[in-house]
Amino acid sequence: MRLVRARVAPDHPAGGSARLNLAAHTHITNSYLNSFTIETMGIGHYIKDIGRGKDGARALDRARAADLMGQILDQQVSDLELGAFCIAMRIKGETPEEMAGFLDATHARLNKVHTGHTPTVVLPSYNGARKLPVLTPLLALLLAREGAAVVVHGAATEDKRVSSQAVFAHLGVNALDHVSPAVAGQVQFIPTGVLNAGLDRLLAVRRVVGLRNPGHSLVKLMNPCDPASGPALVVSSYTHPEYLLSMSATFALTGQHALLLRGTEGEPVADARRTPAMDVFKNGQTVRVQDQREGSLVQVPELPTTDAAATATYTEHVLQGLLPVPEAIALQVQHILREVSP
């Protein structure tokens, strides 16, 4: 926003009566600024709708949600506006139509990965390891071993968790500083900021306020691959049952090709200790490809600590055949490959 001097009419005692275009300006009442107005070109009118509390807030339609998120991703909003948006949406919650609009804005602004019509799998990795090792790198490398191109994107939003990026670094897969084409049989890790700096800024709000915001759902739903260069499967995960409903509705509404499961602590990899249900979304249709297996495993796999180096060593041993692939992850690999096979 910027300050502009108010128009003054000739008959005003001080030179004219201020006549303001109220649709474009907000009057400042402070005595030392009474001859100025603020030109409001930000997201305040959207915050007014979504910031009325849990019961009073009004949901945005898809087009307005896209405009709102577009301004955030273009970094046209102040820190104050961004914080207000995050808190308001945290209280209100996102509707599938709002998330669809957020995705529209995001997909229009991402630095896209070209797949060259290579079977490609997208793994959003944002939660990291807290109590269990982060095995997203293992899933990625198992898929690459089968010939798929694997695009992992992520950002560390909490310092207390071990990220996939840290594990990948021990495995010799370094984070890219630019977007490069997907390659069959290879894994690439792209930091969120490389895909879009405004999206990275949105995620970073969590470090200040300590709460998730729509950006954390958005990154698990988005597809950073250029659709013109070929389809790609997004493998996404949820942590709580309510997110299963909202994410399923968003995938169905947007017609994306995705596999959704309750992953390990929010990561897109099946829990090695149990097999979760898995749903596939494509062209607005939903198919359950894997039922949840009840009960405990006959033999629980020996898992490493959450330490990045220990997790990398475990991953290498599994890939070398020294340790078995956990059954739940092996099933997940099969379902993913079936979806991306020509």
C-alpha positions in Angstrom: 0.0 0.0 0.0 1.1 3.6 -0.5 0.2 7.1 0.8 -1.5 9.5 -1.6 -2.5 13.1 -0.8 -6.3 13.6 -0.6 -8.0 15.8 -3.2 -8.9 19.2 -1.8 -11.8 21.3 -3.1 -11.4 25.1 -3.4 -14.1 26.0 -0.8 -12.4 24.1 2.1 -11.2 26.3 4.9 -7.8 24.9 4.6 -8.0 24.9 0.8 -10.9 22.6 0.0 -13.1 19.8 1.4 -11.6 16.3 1.0 -13.7 14.3 -1.4 -12.4 10.7 -1.5 -13.1 7.8 -3.8 -14.1 5.5 -1.0 -14.0 2.4 -3.2 -10.3 3.0 -3.8 -9.2 4.6 -0.6 -9.4 4.3 3.1 -9.3 7.5 5.2 -6.7 7.9 7.9 -8.1 9.6 10.9 -4.9 10.4 12.7 -4.7 14.2 13.0 -1.1 14.3 11.7 -2.2 12.4 8.6 -5.7 13.8 8.0 -4.7 15.1 4.6 -3.7 11.6 3.4 -5.4 8.4 2.4 -4.2 4.9 2.0 -4.7 3.4 -1.4 -5.9 -0.2 -0.6 -4.8 -2.6 -3.3 -4.1 -5.5 -1.0 -6.1 -8.4 0.4 -7.9 -6.5 3.2 -11.3 -7.0 1.6 -10.7 -10.8 1.5 -9.5 -10.8 5.2 -12.7 -9.0 6.1 -14.7 -12.0 4.7 -12.6 -14.8 6.1 -11.7 -13.2 9.4 -15.0 -13.1 11.1 -14.4 -16.1 13.3 -15.3 -19.7 12.9 -19.1 -19.1 12.7 -19.2 -15.7 11.0 -16.6 -16.1 8.3 -17.6 -16.4 4.7 -15.9 -18.8 2.3 -14.4 -17.5 -0.9 -15.4 -18.8 -4.3 -12.7 -20.3 -6.5 -12.0 -17.2 -8.5 -11.6 -14.9 -5.5 -9.5 -17.5 -3.7 -7.2 -17.7 -6.8 -6.9 -13.9 -6.8 -6.1 -13.8 -3.1 -3.4 -16.5 -3.3 -2.0 -14.9 -6.5 -1.3 -11.7 -4.6 0.4 -13.7 -1.8 2.5 -15.7 -4.2 3.5 -12.6 -6.1 4.5 -11.1 -2.7 2.3 -8.1 -3.1 1.0 -8.2 0.5 2.6 -6.9 3.6 3.8 -9.1 6.5 0.8 -7.9 8.5 -1.7 -8.9 5.8 0.0 -12.3 5.4 -0.1 -13.0 9.1 -3.8 -11.9 9.3 -4.6 -14.2 6.3 -2.9 -17.2 8.0 -4.6 -16.7 11.4 -8.0 -16.1 9.8 -7.8 -19.2 7.7 -6.5 -21.2 10.6 -9.6 -20.4 12.5 -12.1 -20.7 9.6 -10.5 -23.7 7.8 -10.3 -24.1 4.0 -13.1 -25.3 1.8 -12.3 -27.5 -1.2 -13.3 -24.7 -3.5 -10.9 -22.3 -1.8 -8.1 -24.9 -2.1 -8.9 -25.4 -5.7 -8.6 -21.6 -6.2 -5.3 -21.6 -4.3 -4.1 -24.4 -6.6 -5.1 -22.5 -9.7 -3.0 -19.5 -8.6 -0.1 -21.7 -7.6 0.0 -23.8 -10.8 0.0 -20.5 -12.8 3.1 -19.3 -11.0 5.3 -22.2 -10.3 8.6 -22.7 -12.1 7.5 -25.9 -13.8 9.4 -29.2 -14.1 9.4 -30.6 -17.7 8.9 -34.3 -17.7 9.4 -35.0 -21.4 6.5 -37.5 -21.2 8.6 -39.6 -18.8 6.5 -41.5 -16.2 6.9 -39.1 -13.3 6.1 -39.3 -9.6 5.8 -36.2 -7.3 6.6 -36.5 -3.6 5.9 -33.5 -1.4 8.0 -33.8 1.7 7.3 -31.2 4.4 6.7 -32.8 7.7 10.0 -34.6 8.3 10.8 -37.1 11.1 9.7 -36.6 14.7 9.3 -40.0 16.3 9.9 -42.3 13.2 12.6 -42.1 10.5 11.7 -40.2 7.4 11.6 -42.9 4.7 10.4 -40.6 1.8 14.0 -40.9 0.3 13.7 -44.7 0.4 10.4 -44.5 -1.4 11.8 -42.1 -4.0 14.9 -44.3 -4.7 12.8 -47.5 -4.9 10.6 -45.8 -7.6 13.7 -44.5 -9.5 15.2 -48.0 -9.4 12.1 -49.1 -11.3 12.6 -46.5 -14.0 10.4 -43.7 -12.8 11.4 -40.0 -12.7 10.9 -38.8 -9.2 10.5 -35.2 -8.2 10.7 -34.5 -4.5 10.0 -30.9 -3.3 10.0 -29.6 0.3 11.1 -27.2 2.9 12.0 -27.5 6.5 9.2 -25.7 8.4 10.3 -27.0 11.9 13.8 -27.1 13.2 13.1 -30.0 15.6 12.3 -32.5 12.8 14.7 -34.3 10.4 13.9 -33.4 6.8 14.1 -35.6 3.7 16.6 -33.0 2.4 19.0 -33.9 5.2 18.7 -37.6 4.5 19.1 -37.1 0.7 22.3 -35.1 1.4 23.8 -38.2 3.1 22.7 -40.2 0.1 24.4 -37.9 -2.4 21.2 -36.4 -3.7 21.8 -32.6 -3.4 19.1 -30.0 -3.4 18.8 -28.1 -6.7 19.1 -24.4 -7.0 17.1 -24.3 -10.2 14.4 -26.3 -11.9 15.7 -29.0 -14.3 13.9 -31.6 -16.4 12.8 -34.8 -14.8 14.9 -37.8 -15.8 13.8 -41.5 -15.9 15.5 -43.5 -13.1 16.6 -40.4 -11.2 15.5 -38.5 -8.1 15.7 -34.8 -7.8 15.0 -32.7 -4.7 13.7 -29.2 -5.3 13.4 -26.7 -2.4 10.1 -24.9 -2.3 11.8 -21.5 -2.8 13.1 -22.6 -6.2 9.6 -23.4 -7.3 8.1 -20.1 -6.0 9.6 -17.7 -3.5 6.2 -16.4 -2.4 5.1 -19.9 -1.5 8.2 -20.4 0.6 7.5 -17.1 2.4 4.0 -18.3 3.2 5.3 -21.6 4.7 7.8 -19.6 6.7 5.0 -17.9 8.7 4.8 -21.0 10.8 8.2 -20.3 12.2 6.9 -17.0 13.6 3.3 -17.9 14.8 3.8 -21.6 15.4 0.7 -22.7 13.4 0.1 -24.4 10.1 -1.6 -22.3 7.4 -3.2 -23.1 4.0 0.2 -23.2 2.4 1.0 -26.5 4.2 -2.0 -28.2 2.6 -1.4 -26.5 -0.7 2.1 -27.9 -1.1 0.8 -31.4 -0.5 -1.8 -31.0 -3.3 0.1 -29.1 -6.0 1.8 -30.6 -9.0 5.0 -28.8 -10.0 5.3 -30.6 -13.3 4.3 -28.9 -16.6 1.2 -30.7 -17.8 2.1 -29.8 -21.4 5.1 -32.1 -21.1 3.2 -35.1 -19.9 1.2 -36.3 -16.8 2.7 -36.8 -13.4 1.3 -38.6 -10.3 1.2 -36.6 -7.0 1.6 -38.9 -4.0 0.1 -37.1 -1.0 -0.6 -37.8 2.6 -2.7 -36.6 5.5 -2.3 -36.7 9.2 -5.8 -36.4 10.6 -9.1 -37.9 9.3 -10.6 -34.4 8.6 -7.8 -33.8 6.1 -8.7 -37.0 4.3 -12.1 -35.6 3.6 -10.9 -32.1 2.5 -8.0 -33.3 0.4 -10.1 -36.0 -1.3 -12.7 -33.4 -2.2 -10.1 -31.0 -3.6 -8.4 -33.7 -5.7 -11.8 -34.7 -7.0 -12.8 -31.1 -7.7 -9.6 -30.3 -9.6 -9.4 -33.6 -11.5 -5.8 -34.2 -10.6 -4.1 -37.6 -10.8 -3.0 -38.4 -7.3 -2.5 -41.2 -4.7 -3.6 -40.3 -1.2 -2.8 -42.2 2.0 -2.3 -41.6 5.7 1.5 -41.4 5.6 4.2 -41.6 8.2 3.9 -38.4 10.4 2.6 -36.5 7.4 5.2 -37.7 4.9 4.0 -39.3 1.6 5.4 -42.7 2.5 3.4 -45.6 4.1 4.1 -46.4 7.7 6.6 -49.3 7.7 4.8 -50.8 10.7 1.3 -51.1 9.1 -0.4 -50.9 5.7 -2.7 -47.9 5.3 -5.6 -47.5 2.9 -4.7 -45.9 -0.4 -7.0 -44.0 -2.8 -6.3 -43.0 -6.4 -7.9 -39.8 -7.9 -8.0 -39.3 -11.6 -10.3 -37.1 -13.8 -12.6 -36.5 -10.8 -13.0 -40.2 -10.0 -11.9 -42.0 -6.9 -10.8 -45.6 -6.6 -9.6 -47.4 -3.5 -6.6 -49.4 -4.6 -5.5 -50.6 -1.2 -7.5 -51.4 1.9 -6.1 -50.8 5.3 -4.7 -53.9 6.9 -5.9 -54.4 10.4 -3.8 -55.7 13.3 -0.1 -55.8 13.8 2.5 -57.2 11.5 3.8 -60.7 12.2 7.3 -59.3 12.0 7.9 -55.6 12.7 10.8 -54.2 10.5 13.9 -53.0 12.3 13.9 -49.3 11.8 16.7 -46.8 12.4 16.6 -43.8 14.7 15.4 -40.5 13.3 19.0 -39.3 12.8 19.6 -38.4 9.1 22.8 -40.3 8.8 21.3 -43.4 10.4 18.3 -43.2 8.1 20.5 -42.8 5.1 22.5 -45.9 6.0 19.2 -47.9 6.5 18.0 -46.7 3.1 21.2 -47.9 1.5 21.0 -51.3 3.1 17.5 -51.8 1.9 18.4 -50.8 -1.6 21.4 -53.2 -1.5 19.2 -56.0 -0.4 20.8 -56.3 3.0 17.5 -55.5 4.6 14.0 -56.2 3.3 11.7 -53.5 1.9 9.0 -52.9 4.5 5.8 -54.6 3.2 3.7 -51.4 3.3 6.2 -49.5 1.3 6.6 -52.3 -1.2 2.8 -52.3 -1.8 2.8 -48.5 -2.2 5.6 -48.8 -4.8 3.5 -51.3 -6.7 0.4 -49.1 -6.7 2.4 -46.0 -7.8 4.1 -47.8 -10.7 0.8 -49.1 -11.8 -0.6 -45.6 -12.1 2.4 -44.1 -14.0 2.9 -47.0 -16.3 2.2 -46.1 -20.0 
